Amino acid sequence: MIRIKTVFLARAGDIVGKHVHEFTLPEGSTLKDLIREIGVKLSKRFYEGVINGRLIFSIF
């Protein structure tokens, strides 16, 4: 399992309802798996916005 700490800045934090959240995903998970997990656990609206290209985000 891998732990991923996500930080949602500005509007993304407003949409998700929090600015920091930690996820645990299986080894071999992809970015799409993380985005899907955000949609399931925090905000379907965030997930749909990213998938449809209305929201963009950075990974660092």
N, C-alpha and C positions, 0 to 999 in steps of 0.2 A: 504494500500500500504506500502511496505517496501523499504527503500533506502539501496543500497549496494554499498560501495566504493570498487573498485577493483584497485589493484596495479600490474602492469605487469612489471616484472623484466627482465633485460638482453634481451635475444633473443625474449621472449614473447612480450616485449614492441616494439621491432623492427617489429615483425610480425603484431601486432595490429596497430602500428603507433602512439601510445601514451603510456605513462606510468601510468597514473591515469585516471580513468573514473568512474562516478557514474551512477548506474542504478536504476530505480524504477520499482519494480515488484509487482504483486498482492500478498496479504497474502496467505500463503500456497504454494508459489512457491518452487520448488526444485532446487538443484544444476544443474541438467540437464536443467532446464528452464533458469538459468543464463547463462550457456554455450551456449545455443541456442540463447539467446539475444545478447551475444557477437558476435556470428556468423552473426546475422542479422544486427546489428548496427555498428560493427567495422571490423570484419575480418572473412570471410568464411573459410579462410585457417587455422586460429586458431581453429575454431570449428571442422573442419575436422581432424586436428591433434590430438586434445584431444579425440574425439570420436573413432578414429582409433588407439589410443595408441601411437602415435608418439611423442606427447607432454605430459608432466606431469606437475602438478602444486600443490601447497600447499595452504591449507586454514588455516588461523589463525586469 
